[in-house]
Amino acid sequence: MKDEKKEYLVRKDMYAETVKKNKKVAMANMVIFSIGLLLKYIGRPELGGHFIWLGIIILIYVFGSNLMAKYEMKKYQLK
């Protein structure tokens, strides 16, 4: 039981680190989205569109990373 609990705590810490990192990436992603929308608004839609697509790709990465980390943590959950 002790080894299982230790493994669970390690996975829980890894999950917490991943979520913390992804929150920072998500905040930077908001800046990217804002730049894209601003560029579209001021008349540079081709450049703004690239920033918006970059923001969508980063959003998918953050979402997927959080899901994978949560799945890994649940796999080692105490029973």
N, C-alpha and C positions, 0 to 999 in steps of 0.2 A: 504494500500500500504506500509506503514511503516513497519509493521510486516513481510510482504513478503520480503522486502529488507533486513531486519535484518536476517531473516532465510537464505536468499541467501548468505549473507556475512559470516555467520557462516559456511555454507557448503563449501564456497570457501576457507575459512581458513583451514578447515579440509582437503580439497583436497590438498592444498599447503603443509600441514604437511605430508600427506601421500606420496606425490611425493618426498619430501625432504628425508624422511626416506628410501624410496625405492631406491633412488640414492646411499645412503650409503650402503645399502644391496647389490646393484648391484656391487659396487666397491669391496666389500668383496667377492662377487661371482666370480669376475675376478681372484682374488687370488686363489680361490678354483679350478677354471678351469686350471689355470697355473700350480698348484701343480699336478693336475691329468695328464696333458700333459707331464710334466717333468718326473713324475714317469713312464709313459708309454715309454718315450724316453730312460730312463736309464735302462730299463729292468725289471721293476716291473709292468707289465700290469694289473695284477689282482687287485692290490691296486690302481693303477691309474684309472682303470675303475670305481671303487667305488666313487672316487672324482669327476670324470666327471659326473656320474649319479646324485650325490648330487648337482652339479652345475646346471644340467638341471632342477631338481626339484625346486631349489631356483629360477631359471629364470622363471619357470611357475608361481610360487607364486607371484613374483614381477609383472609380466605381468597381472595376474588376479587381483591383488590388485589395480593396476593402473586403470584397466578397471572398476572395481566396484566403485572406488572413483569418476571417471569421470561420470559414470551413475548416482550416487547419486547427484552429483552437477547439472547435467542437469535436473534432476527431479524437482529441486527447482529453476530453472532458471526463471528470471523475464520475464513477458509476456507483 
